[in-house]
Amino acid sequence: MKALATSSGMSQLKLWGKIKGTEKDYYIVEGTLDAGEAAEGGEEPVEGFEPRGTGVNKFVYYVCNGPLEEWVQLPDLKP
């Protein structure tokens, strides 16, 4: 998680939890990015989209299958 905090630029970071799957488990980290960080992908926002840092997109989530594996950022929520 220390490497994730350094590489992602998150100001706050916490282990949200672990979801047990039938084939693999998923570790989930919740964090906040500094204001002004743009969402990845560069897509045109749809009507009703809440920008990163507000509403349902207040937090950024990362997941992985094991503590030593690479973390993957989940996309922002869309209506």
PDB file of N, CA, C and O in Angstrom:
ATOM      1  N   MET A   1       0.822  -1.197   0.000  1.00  0.00           N
ATOM      2  CA  MET A   1       0.000   0.000   0.000  1.00  0.00           C
ATOM      3  C   MET A   1       0.863   1.256   0.000  1.00  0.00           C
ATOM      4  O   MET A   1       0.454   2.292  -0.525  1.00  0.00           O
ATOM      5  N   LYS A   2       2.057   1.170   0.587  1.00  0.00           N
ATOM      6  CA  LYS A   2       2.948   2.335   0.580  1.00  0.00           C
ATOM      7  C   LYS A   2       3.352   2.685  -0.843  1.00  0.00           C
ATOM      8  O   LYS A   2       3.401   3.862  -1.202  1.00  0.00           O
ATOM      9  N   ALA A   3       3.640   1.685  -1.651  1.00  0.00           N
ATOM     10  CA  ALA A   3       4.006   1.928  -3.046  1.00  0.00           C
ATOM     11  C   ALA A   3       2.836   2.544  -3.811  1.00  0.00           C
ATOM     12  O   ALA A   3       3.040   3.423  -4.648  1.00  0.00           O
ATOM     13  N   LEU A   4       1.626   2.095  -3.533  1.00  0.00           N
ATOM     14  CA  LEU A   4       0.430   2.649  -4.182  1.00  0.00           C
ATOM     15  C   LEU A   4       0.255   4.113  -3.803  1.00  0.00           C
ATOM     16  O   LEU A   4      -0.039   4.944  -4.662  1.00  0.00           O
ATOM     17  N   ALA A   5       0.430   4.435  -2.532  1.00  0.00           N
ATOM     18  CA  ALA A   5       0.288   5.818  -2.072  1.00  0.00           C
ATOM     19  C   ALA A   5       1.290   6.728  -2.770  1.00  0.00           C
ATOM     20  O   ALA A   5       0.954   7.852  -3.143  1.00  0.00           O
ATOM     21  N   THR A   6       2.504   6.255  -2.946  1.00  0.00           N
ATOM     22  CA  THR A   6       3.542   7.047  -3.600  1.00  0.00           C
ATOM     23  C   THR A   6       3.271   7.208  -5.091  1.00  0.00           C
ATOM     24  O   THR A   6       3.387   8.310  -5.627  1.00  0.00           O
ATOM     25  N   SER A   7       2.911   6.121  -5.762  1.00  0.00           N
ATOM     26  CA  SER A   7       2.736   6.174  -7.216  1.00  0.00           C
ATOM     27  C   SER A   7       1.442   6.845  -7.665  1.00  0.00           C
ATOM     28  O   SER A   7       1.399   7.439  -8.743  1.00  0.00           O
ATOM     29  N   SER A   8       0.388   6.759  -6.856  1.00  0.00           N
ATOM     30  CA  SER A   8      -0.916   7.304  -7.277  1.00  0.00           C
ATOM     31  C   SER A   8      -1.092   8.773  -6.930  1.00  0.00           C
ATOM     32  O   SER A   8      -1.894   9.458  -7.564  1.00  0.00           O
ATOM     33  N   GLY A   9      -0.366   9.274  -5.943  1.00  0.00           N
ATOM     34  CA  GLY A   9      -0.515  10.666  -5.539  1.00  0.00           C
ATOM     35  C   GLY A   9      -1.711  10.911  -4.641  1.00  0.00           C
ATOM     36  O   GLY A   9      -2.161  12.049  -4.506  1.00  0.00           O
ATOM     37  N   MET A  10      -2.236   9.857  -4.023  1.00  0.00           N
ATOM     38  CA  MET A  10      -3.379  10.028  -3.127  1.00  0.00           C
ATOM     39  C   MET A  10      -2.939  10.699  -1.829  1.00  0.00           C
ATOM     40  O   MET A  10      -1.881  10.387  -1.282  1.00  0.00           O
ATOM     41  N   SER A  11      -3.773  11.632  -1.342  1.00  0.00           N
ATOM     42  CA  SER A  11      -3.447  12.325  -0.100  1.00  0.00           C
ATOM     43  C   SER A  11      -3.867  11.505   1.120  1.00  0.00           C
ATOM     44  O   SER A  11      -3.229  11.595   2.169  1.00  0.00           O
ATOM     45  N   GLN A  12      -4.916  10.720   0.999  1.00  0.00           N
ATOM     46  CA  GLN A  12      -5.363   9.850   2.087  1.00  0.00           C
ATOM     47  C   GLN A  12      -5.600   8.468   1.497  1.00  0.00           C
ATOM     48  O   GLN A  12      -6.028   8.329   0.351  1.00  0.00           O
ATOM     49  N   LEU A  13      -5.313   7.450   2.299  1.00  0.00           N
ATOM     50  CA  LEU A  13      -5.396   6.086   1.802  1.00  0.00           C
ATOM     51  C   LEU A  13      -5.753   5.166   2.954  1.00  0.00           C
ATOM     52  O   LEU A  13      -5.175   5.268   4.036  1.00  0.00           O
ATOM     53  N   LYS A  14      -6.714   4.254   2.724  1.00  0.00           N
ATOM     54  CA  LYS A  14      -7.028   3.269   3.762  1.00  0.00           C
ATOM     55  C   LYS A  14      -7.496   1.977   3.113  1.00  0.00           C
ATOM     56  O   LYS A  14      -8.050   1.970   2.014  1.00  0.00           O
ATOM     57  N   LEU A  15      -7.257   0.881   3.830  1.00  0.00           N
ATOM     58  CA  LEU A  15      -7.733  -0.412   3.365  1.00  0.00           C
ATOM     59  C   LEU A  15      -9.229  -0.454   3.620  1.00  0.00           C
ATOM     60  O   LEU A  15      -9.669  -0.438   4.770  1.00  0.00           O
ATOM     61  N   TRP A  16     -10.007  -0.508   2.557  1.00  0.00           N
ATOM     62  CA  TRP A  16     -11.465  -0.506   2.672  1.00  0.00           C
ATOM     63  C   TRP A  16     -11.958  -1.876   3.107  1.00  0.00           C
ATOM     64  O   TRP A  16     -12.876  -1.982   3.920  1.00  0.00           O
ATOM     65  N   GLY A  17     -11.342  -2.935   2.560  1.00  0.00           N
ATOM     66  CA  GLY A  17     -11.765  -4.275   2.945  1.00  0.00           C
ATOM     67  C   GLY A  17     -11.308  -5.338   1.975  1.00  0.00           C
ATOM     68  O   GLY A  17     -10.516  -5.093   1.066  1.00  0.00           O
ATOM     69  N   LYS A  18     -11.833  -6.522   2.199  1.00  0.00           N
ATOM     70  CA  LYS A  18     -11.497  -7.676   1.376  1.00  0.00           C
ATOM     71  C   LYS A  18     -12.798  -8.374   1.004  1.00  0.00           C
ATOM     72  O   LYS A  18     -13.645  -8.627   1.862  1.00  0.00           O
ATOM     73  N   ILE A  19     -12.949  -8.679  -0.272  1.00  0.00           N
ATOM     74  CA  ILE A  19     -14.117  -9.410  -0.745  1.00  0.00           C
ATOM     75  C   ILE A  19     -13.649 -10.802  -1.133  1.00  0.00           C
ATOM     76  O   ILE A  19     -12.741 -10.957  -1.950  1.00  0.00           O
ATOM     77  N   LYS A  20     -14.270 -11.807  -0.547  1.00  0.00           N
ATOM     78  CA  LYS A  20     -13.897 -13.183  -0.852  1.00  0.00           C
ATOM     79  C   LYS A  20     -14.681 -13.653  -2.071  1.00  0.00           C
ATOM     80  O   LYS A  20     -15.912 -13.674  -2.063  1.00  0.00           O
ATOM     81  N   GLY A  21     -13.953 -14.027  -3.113  1.00  0.00           N
ATOM     82  CA  GLY A  21     -14.563 -14.534  -4.334  1.00  0.00           C
ATOM     83  C   GLY A  21     -14.460 -16.046  -4.393  1.00  0.00           C
ATOM     84  O   GLY A  21     -13.802 -16.658  -3.552  1.00  0.00           O
ATOM     85  N   THR A  22     -15.106 -16.655  -5.382  1.00  0.00           N
ATOM     86  CA  THR A  22     -15.071 -18.108  -5.514  1.00  0.00           C
ATOM     87  C   THR A  22     -13.719 -18.593  -6.025  1.00  0.00           C
ATOM     88  O   THR A  22     -13.277 -19.681  -5.655  1.00  0.00           O
ATOM     89  N   GLU A  23     -13.052 -17.799  -6.875  1.00  0.00           N
ATOM     90  CA  GLU A  23     -11.754 -18.196  -7.400  1.00  0.00           C
ATOM     91  C   GLU A  23     -10.613 -17.351  -6.833  1.00  0.00           C
ATOM     92  O   GLU A  23      -9.518 -17.866  -6.607  1.00  0.00           O
ATOM     93  N   LYS A  24     -10.856 -16.062  -6.601  1.00  0.00           N
ATOM     94  CA  LYS A  24      -9.835 -15.159  -6.065  1.00  0.00           C
ATOM     95  C   LYS A  24     -10.478 -14.198  -5.078  1.00  0.00           C
ATOM     96  O   LYS A  24     -11.672 -13.913  -5.162  1.00  0.00           O
ATOM     97  N   ASP A  25      -9.683 -13.705  -4.150  1.00  0.00           N
ATOM     98  CA  ASP A  25     -10.136 -12.669  -3.232  1.00  0.00           C
ATOM     99  C   ASP A  25      -9.707 -11.313  -3.782  1.00  0.00           C
ATOM    100  O   ASP A  25      -8.757 -11.226  -4.560  1.00  0.00           O
ATOM    101  N   TYR A  26     -10.409 -10.254  -3.375  1.00  0.00           N
ATOM    102  CA  TYR A  26     -10.117  -8.911  -3.845  1.00  0.00           C
ATOM    103  C   TYR A  26      -9.875  -8.004  -2.649  1.00  0.00           C
ATOM    104  O   TYR A  26     -10.725  -7.891  -1.765  1.00  0.00           O
ATOM    105  N   TYR A  27      -8.715  -7.359  -2.622  1.00  0.00           N
ATOM    106  CA  TYR A  27      -8.399  -6.354  -1.615  1.00  0.00           C
ATOM    107  C   TYR A  27      -8.765  -5.002  -2.208  1.00  0.00           C
ATOM    108  O   TYR A  27      -8.474  -4.735  -3.374  1.00  0.00           O
ATOM    109  N   ILE A  28      -9.405  -4.143  -1.409  1.00  0.00           N
ATOM    110  CA  ILE A  28      -9.887  -2.858  -1.908  1.00  0.00           C
ATOM    111  C   ILE A  28      -9.302  -1.739  -1.060  1.00  0.00           C
ATOM    112  O   ILE A  28      -9.347  -1.789   0.169  1.00  0.00           O
ATOM    113  N   VAL A  29      -8.752  -0.729  -1.729  1.00  0.00           N
ATOM    114  CA  VAL A  29      -8.196   0.445  -1.069  1.00  0.00           C
ATOM    115  C   VAL A  29      -9.009   1.653  -1.502  1.00  0.00           C
ATOM    116  O   VAL A  29      -9.322   1.810  -2.683  1.00  0.00           O
ATOM    117  N   GLU A  30      -9.352   2.508  -0.541  1.00  0.00           N
ATOM    118  CA  GLU A  30     -10.104   3.733  -0.797  1.00  0.00           C
ATOM    119  C   GLU A  30      -9.198   4.917  -0.503  1.00  0.00           C
ATOM    120  O   GLU A  30      -8.471   4.911   0.490  1.00  0.00           O
ATOM    121  N   GLY A  31      -9.236   5.923  -1.349  1.00  0.00           N
ATOM    122  CA  GLY A  31      -8.407   7.101  -1.126  1.00  0.00           C
ATOM    123  C   GLY A  31      -8.991   8.325  -1.780  1.00  0.00           C
ATOM    124  O   GLY A  31      -9.968   8.251  -2.526  1.00  0.00           O
ATOM    125  N   THR A  32      -8.374   9.459  -1.487  1.00  0.00           N
ATOM    126  CA  THR A  32      -8.769  10.713  -2.110  1.00  0.00           C
ATOM    127  C   THR A  32      -7.565  11.287  -2.829  1.00  0.00           C
ATOM    128  O   THR A  32      -6.449  11.285  -2.311  1.00  0.00           O
ATOM    129  N   LEU A  33      -7.814  11.779  -4.034  1.00  0.00           N
ATOM    130  CA  LEU A  33      -6.777  12.453  -4.804  1.00  0.00           C
ATOM    131  C   LEU A  33      -6.874  13.942  -4.540  1.00  0.00           C
ATOM    132  O   LEU A  33      -7.940  14.451  -4.194  1.00  0.00           O
ATOM    133  N   ASP A  34      -5.764  14.637  -4.703  1.00  0.00           N
ATOM    134  CA  ASP A  34      -5.764  16.077  -4.526  1.00  0.00           C
ATOM    135  C   ASP A  34      -6.714  16.713  -5.533  1.00  0.00           C
ATOM    136  O   ASP A  34      -6.900  16.188  -6.631  1.00  0.00           O
ATOM    137  N   ALA A  35      -7.310  17.831  -5.165  1.00  0.00           N
ATOM    138  CA  ALA A  35      -8.249  18.521  -6.051  1.00  0.00           C
ATOM    139  C   ALA A  35      -7.556  18.870  -7.356  1.00  0.00           C
ATOM    140  O   ALA A  35      -6.384  19.247  -7.371  1.00  0.00           O
ATOM    141  N   GLY A  36      -8.285  18.742  -8.436  1.00  0.00           N
ATOM    142  CA  GLY A  36      -7.755  19.081  -9.749  1.00  0.00           C
ATOM    143  C   GLY A  36      -7.220  17.895 -10.525  1.00  0.00           C
ATOM    144  O   GLY A  36      -6.872  18.036 -11.697  1.00  0.00           O
ATOM    145  N   GLU A  37      -7.145  16.726  -9.901  1.00  0.00           N
ATOM    146  CA  GLU A  37      -6.693  15.532 -10.623  1.00  0.00           C
ATOM    147  C   GLU A  37      -7.784  15.122 -11.603  1.00  0.00           C
ATOM    148  O   GLU A  37      -8.934  14.927 -11.209  1.00  0.00           O
ATOM    149  N   ALA A  38      -7.438  14.996 -12.848  1.00  0.00           N
ATOM    150  CA  ALA A  38      -8.414  14.618 -13.870  1.00  0.00           C
ATOM    151  C   ALA A  38      -8.596  13.112 -13.894  1.00  0.00           C
ATOM    152  O   ALA A  38      -7.678  12.356 -13.576  1.00  0.00           O
ATOM    153  N   ALA A  39      -9.779  12.689 -14.271  1.00  0.00           N
ATOM    154  CA  ALA A  39     -10.053  11.261 -14.409  1.00  0.00           C
ATOM    155  C   ALA A  39      -9.316  10.726 -15.622  1.00  0.00           C
ATOM    156  O   ALA A  39      -9.120  11.440 -16.605  1.00  0.00           O
ATOM    157  N   GLU A  40      -8.908   9.464 -15.550  1.00  0.00           N
ATOM    158  CA  GLU A  40      -8.197   8.856 -16.668  1.00  0.00           C
ATOM    159  C   GLU A  40      -9.168   8.528 -17.793  1.00  0.00           C
ATOM    160  O   GLU A  40     -10.351   8.295 -17.548  1.00  0.00           O
ATOM    161  N   GLY A  41      -8.680   8.509 -19.000  1.00  0.00           N
ATOM    162  CA  GLY A  41      -9.503   8.111 -20.135  1.00  0.00           C
ATOM    163  C   GLY A  41      -9.847   9.268 -21.041  1.00  0.00           C
ATOM    164  O   GLY A  41      -9.950   9.072 -22.252  1.00  0.00           O
ATOM    165  N   GLY A  42     -10.031  10.475 -20.512  1.00  0.00           N
ATOM    166  CA  GLY A  42     -10.303  11.641 -21.322  1.00  0.00           C
ATOM    167  C   GLY A  42     -11.630  11.603 -22.045  1.00  0.00           C
ATOM    168  O   GLY A  42     -11.790  12.307 -23.043  1.00  0.00           O
ATOM    169  N   GLU A  43     -12.593  10.813 -21.589  1.00  0.00           N
ATOM    170  CA  GLU A  43     -13.895  10.752 -22.241  1.00  0.00           C
ATOM    171  C   GLU A  43     -14.710  11.995 -21.911  1.00  0.00           C
ATOM    172  O   GLU A  43     -14.500  12.634 -20.881  1.00  0.00           O
ATOM    173  N   GLU A  44     -15.634  12.326 -22.793  1.00  0.00           N
ATOM    174  CA  GLU A  44     -16.538  13.440 -22.580  1.00  0.00           C
ATOM    175  C   GLU A  44     -17.535  13.053 -21.483  1.00  0.00           C
ATOM    176  O   GLU A  44     -18.191  12.019 -21.604  1.00  0.00           O
ATOM    177  N   PRO A  45     -17.670  13.860 -20.404  1.00  0.00           N
ATOM    178  CA  PRO A  45     -18.603  13.487 -19.336  1.00  0.00           C
ATOM    179  C   PRO A  45     -20.058  13.509 -19.810  1.00  0.00           C
ATOM    180  O   PRO A  45     -20.444  14.359 -20.612  1.00  0.00           O
ATOM    181  N   VAL A  46     -20.847  12.585 -19.315  1.00  0.00           N
ATOM    182  CA  VAL A  46     -22.262  12.515 -19.664  1.00  0.00           C
ATOM    183  C   VAL A  46     -23.058  13.409 -18.734  1.00  0.00           C
ATOM    184  O   VAL A  46     -22.565  13.828 -17.687  1.00  0.00           O
ATOM    185  N   GLU A  47     -24.298  13.700 -19.122  1.00  0.00           N
ATOM    186  CA  GLU A  47     -25.158  14.549 -18.316  1.00  0.00           C
ATOM    187  C   GLU A  47     -25.395  13.907 -16.954  1.00  0.00           C
ATOM    188  O   GLU A  47     -25.697  12.716 -16.875  1.00  0.00           O
ATOM    189  N   GLY A  48     -25.260  14.684 -15.886  1.00  0.00           N
ATOM    190  CA  GLY A  48     -25.459  14.178 -14.539  1.00  0.00           C
ATOM    191  C   GLY A  48     -24.208  13.574 -13.921  1.00  0.00           C
ATOM    192  O   GLY A  48     -24.248  13.093 -12.789  1.00  0.00           O
ATOM    193  N   PHE A  49     -23.082  13.593 -14.660  1.00  0.00           N
ATOM    194  CA  PHE A  49     -21.831  13.036 -14.160  1.00  0.00           C
ATOM    195  C   PHE A  49     -21.292  13.918 -13.047  1.00  0.00           C
ATOM    196  O   PHE A  49     -21.196  15.135 -13.204  1.00  0.00           O
ATOM    197  N   GLU A  50     -20.939  13.301 -11.915  1.00  0.00           N
ATOM    198  CA  GLU A  50     -20.367  14.046 -10.797  1.00  0.00           C
ATOM    199  C   GLU A  50     -18.845  13.982 -10.905  1.00  0.00           C
ATOM    200  O   GLU A  50     -18.281  12.887 -10.920  1.00  0.00           O
ATOM    201  N   PRO A  51     -18.171  15.123 -10.980  1.00  0.00           N
ATOM    202  CA  PRO A  51     -16.718  15.117 -11.154  1.00  0.00           C
ATOM    203  C   PRO A  51     -15.999  14.483  -9.966  1.00  0.00           C
ATOM    204  O   PRO A  51     -16.537  14.407  -8.862  1.00  0.00           O
ATOM    205  N   ARG A  52     -14.774  14.032 -10.219  1.00  0.00           N
ATOM    206  CA  ARG A  52     -13.964  13.389  -9.178  1.00  0.00           C
ATOM    207  C   ARG A  52     -13.817  14.334  -7.989  1.00  0.00           C
ATOM    208  O   ARG A  52     -13.559  15.527  -8.148  1.00  0.00           O
ATOM    209  N   GLY A  53     -13.988  13.774  -6.804  1.00  0.00           N
ATOM    210  CA  GLY A  53     -13.869  14.550  -5.573  1.00  0.00           C
ATOM    211  C   GLY A  53     -15.209  15.031  -5.036  1.00  0.00           C
ATOM    212  O   GLY A  53     -15.264  15.634  -3.965  1.00  0.00           O
ATOM    213  N   THR A  54     -16.303  14.769  -5.776  1.00  0.00           N
ATOM    214  CA  THR A  54     -17.633  15.186  -5.319  1.00  0.00           C
ATOM    215  C   THR A  54     -18.618  14.031  -5.424  1.00  0.00           C
ATOM    216  O   THR A  54     -18.430  13.119  -6.228  1.00  0.00           O
ATOM    217  N   GLY A  55     -19.652  14.073  -4.621  1.00  0.00           N
ATOM    218  CA  GLY A  55     -20.742  13.091  -4.695  1.00  0.00           C
ATOM    219  C   GLY A  55     -20.276  11.655  -4.639  1.00  0.00           C
ATOM    220  O   GLY A  55     -19.461  11.291  -3.790  1.00  0.00           O
ATOM    221  N   VAL A  56     -20.796  10.828  -5.553  1.00  0.00           N
ATOM    222  CA  VAL A  56     -20.451   9.403  -5.559  1.00  0.00           C
ATOM    223  C   VAL A  56     -19.006   9.168  -5.990  1.00  0.00           C
ATOM    224  O   VAL A  56     -18.467   8.086  -5.756  1.00  0.00           O
ATOM    225  N   ASN A  57     -18.376  10.147  -6.608  1.00  0.00           N
ATOM    226  CA  ASN A  57     -16.981  10.026  -7.026  1.00  0.00           C
ATOM    227  C   ASN A  57     -16.028  10.749  -6.069  1.00  0.00           C
ATOM    228  O   ASN A  57     -14.938  11.169  -6.458  1.00  0.00           O
ATOM    229  N   LYS A  58     -16.461  10.886  -4.812  1.00  0.00           N
ATOM    230  CA  LYS A  58     -15.625  11.545  -3.810  1.00  0.00           C
ATOM    231  C   LYS A  58     -14.327  10.774  -3.592  1.00  0.00           C
ATOM    232  O   LYS A  58     -13.268  11.376  -3.413  1.00  0.00           O
ATOM    233  N   PHE A  59     -14.406   9.448  -3.607  1.00  0.00           N
ATOM    234  CA  PHE A  59     -13.241   8.610  -3.358  1.00  0.00           C
ATOM    235  C   PHE A  59     -12.820   7.887  -4.638  1.00  0.00           C
ATOM    236  O   PHE A  59     -13.620   7.692  -5.553  1.00  0.00           O
ATOM    237  N   VAL A  60     -11.562   7.500  -4.677  1.00  0.00           N
ATOM    238  CA  VAL A  60     -11.005   6.697  -5.760  1.00  0.00           C
ATOM    239  C   VAL A  60     -10.710   5.326  -5.169  1.00  0.00           C
ATOM    240  O   VAL A  60     -10.205   5.225  -4.052  1.00  0.00           O
ATOM    241  N   TYR A  61     -11.026   4.266  -5.917  1.00  0.00           N
ATOM    242  CA  TYR A  61     -10.842   2.902  -5.413  1.00  0.00           C
ATOM    243  C   TYR A  61      -9.848   2.141  -6.279  1.00  0.00           C
ATOM    244  O   TYR A  61      -9.853   2.247  -7.506  1.00  0.00           O
ATOM    245  N   TYR A  62      -8.996   1.371  -5.607  1.00  0.00           N
ATOM    246  CA  TYR A  62      -8.038   0.492  -6.256  1.00  0.00           C
ATOM    247  C   TYR A  62      -8.279  -0.922  -5.749  1.00  0.00           C
ATOM    248  O   TYR A  62      -8.632  -1.110  -4.585  1.00  0.00           O
ATOM    249  N   VAL A  63      -8.094  -1.917  -6.609  1.00  0.00           N
ATOM    250  CA  VAL A  63      -8.272  -3.323  -6.226  1.00  0.00           C
ATOM    251  C   VAL A  63      -7.072  -4.147  -6.685  1.00  0.00           C
ATOM    252  O   VAL A  63      -6.365  -3.777  -7.623  1.00  0.00           O
ATOM    253  N   CYS A  64      -6.861  -5.268  -6.007  1.00  0.00           N
ATOM    254  CA  CYS A  64      -5.875  -6.259  -6.427  1.00  0.00           C
ATOM    255  C   CYS A  64      -6.270  -7.600  -5.826  1.00  0.00           C
ATOM    256  O   CYS A  64      -7.123  -7.665  -4.941  1.00  0.00           O
ATOM    257  N   ASN A  65      -5.641  -8.679  -6.315  1.00  0.00           N
ATOM    258  CA  ASN A  65      -5.962 -10.021  -5.822  1.00  0.00           C
ATOM    259  C   ASN A  65      -5.050 -10.483  -4.703  1.00  0.00           C
ATOM    260  O   ASN A  65      -5.326 -11.503  -4.071  1.00  0.00           O
ATOM    261  N   GLY A  66      -3.997  -9.777  -4.448  1.00  0.00           N
ATOM    262  CA  GLY A  66      -3.075 -10.145  -3.383  1.00  0.00           C
ATOM    263  C   GLY A  66      -2.214  -8.962  -2.999  1.00  0.00           C
ATOM    264  O   GLY A  66      -2.001  -8.065  -3.815  1.00  0.00           O
ATOM    265  N   PRO A  67      -1.718  -8.940  -1.783  1.00  0.00           N
ATOM    266  CA  PRO A  67      -0.952  -7.793  -1.305  1.00  0.00           C
ATOM    267  C   PRO A  67       0.307  -7.496  -2.117  1.00  0.00           C
ATOM    268  O   PRO A  67       0.779  -6.359  -2.111  1.00  0.00           O
ATOM    269  N   LEU A  68       0.859  -8.483  -2.814  1.00  0.00           N
ATOM    270  CA  LEU A  68       2.076  -8.271  -3.591  1.00  0.00           C
ATOM    271  C   LEU A  68       1.802  -8.026  -5.068  1.00  0.00           C
ATOM    272  O   LEU A  68       2.740  -7.834  -5.841  1.00  0.00           O
ATOM    273  N   GLU A  69       0.541  -8.029  -5.475  1.00  0.00           N
ATOM    274  CA  GLU A  69       0.189  -7.808  -6.875  1.00  0.00           C
ATOM    275  C   GLU A  69      -0.029  -6.327  -7.160  1.00  0.00           C
ATOM    276  O   GLU A  69      -0.133  -5.516  -6.240  1.00  0.00           O
ATOM    277  N   GLU A  70      -0.095  -5.984  -8.439  1.00  0.00           N
ATOM    278  CA  GLU A  70      -0.269  -4.597  -8.861  1.00  0.00           C
ATOM    279  C   GLU A  70      -1.708  -4.135  -8.613  1.00  0.00           C
ATOM    280  O   GLU A  70      -2.659  -4.876  -8.860  1.00  0.00           O
ATOM    281  N   TRP A  71      -1.852  -2.909  -8.125  1.00  0.00           N
ATOM    282  CA  TRP A  71      -3.167  -2.323  -7.868  1.00  0.00           C
ATOM    283  C   TRP A  71      -3.743  -1.765  -9.160  1.00  0.00           C
ATOM    284  O   TRP A  71      -3.019  -1.188  -9.972  1.00  0.00           O
ATOM    285  N   VAL A  72      -5.055  -1.939  -9.351  1.00  0.00           N
ATOM    286  CA  VAL A  72      -5.756  -1.445 -10.539  1.00  0.00           C
ATOM    287  C   VAL A  72      -6.813  -0.448 -10.087  1.00  0.00           C
ATOM    288  O   VAL A  72      -7.609  -0.735  -9.194  1.00  0.00           O
ATOM    289  N   GLN A  73      -6.812   0.730 -10.716  1.00  0.00           N
ATOM    290  CA  GLN A  73      -7.783   1.761 -10.360  1.00  0.00           C
ATOM    291  C   GLN A  73      -9.119   1.467 -11.014  1.00  0.00           C
ATOM    292  O   GLN A  73      -9.178   1.183 -12.210  1.00  0.00           O
ATOM    293  N   LEU A  74     -10.198   1.534 -10.232  1.00  0.00           N
ATOM    294  CA  LEU A  74     -11.541   1.367 -10.773  1.00  0.00           C
ATOM    295  C   LEU A  74     -11.993   2.673 -11.408  1.00  0.00           C
ATOM    296  O   LEU A  74     -11.601   3.740 -10.935  1.00  0.00           O
ATOM    297  N   PRO A  75     -12.806   2.632 -12.463  1.00  0.00           N
ATOM    298  CA  PRO A  75     -13.258   3.862 -13.133  1.00  0.00           C
ATOM    299  C   PRO A  75     -14.254   4.628 -12.271  1.00  0.00           C
ATOM    300  O   PRO A  75     -14.883   4.065 -11.375  1.00  0.00           O
ATOM    301  N   ASP A  76     -14.387   5.934 -12.561  1.00  0.00           N
ATOM    302  CA  ASP A  76     -15.378   6.770 -11.886  1.00  0.00           C
ATOM    303  C   ASP A  76     -16.779   6.280 -12.243  1.00  0.00           C
ATOM    304  O   ASP A  76     -16.993   5.704 -13.310  1.00  0.00           O
ATOM    305  N   LEU A  77     -17.730   6.514 -11.340  1.00  0.00           N
ATOM    306  CA  LEU A  77     -19.112   6.104 -11.580  1.00  0.00           C
ATOM    307  C   LEU A  77     -19.813   7.079 -12.508  1.00  0.00           C
ATOM    308  O   LEU A  77     -19.597   8.289 -12.443  1.00  0.00           O
ATOM    309  N   LYS A  78     -20.672   6.522 -13.387  1.00  0.00           N
ATOM    310  CA  LYS A  78     -21.459   7.319 -14.329  1.00  0.00           C
ATOM    311  C   LYS A  78     -22.926   7.030 -14.097  1.00  0.00           C
ATOM    312  O   LYS A  78     -23.273   5.928 -13.671  1.00  0.00           O
ATOM    313  N   PRO A  79     -23.815   8.006 -14.371  1.00  0.00           N
ATOM    314  CA  PRO A  79     -25.252   7.750 -14.187  1.00  0.00           C
ATOM    315  C   PRO A  79     -25.781   6.764 -15.204  1.00  0.00           C
ATOM    316  O   PRO A  79     -26.968   6.438 -15.190  1.00  0.00           O
TER     317      PRO A  79
END
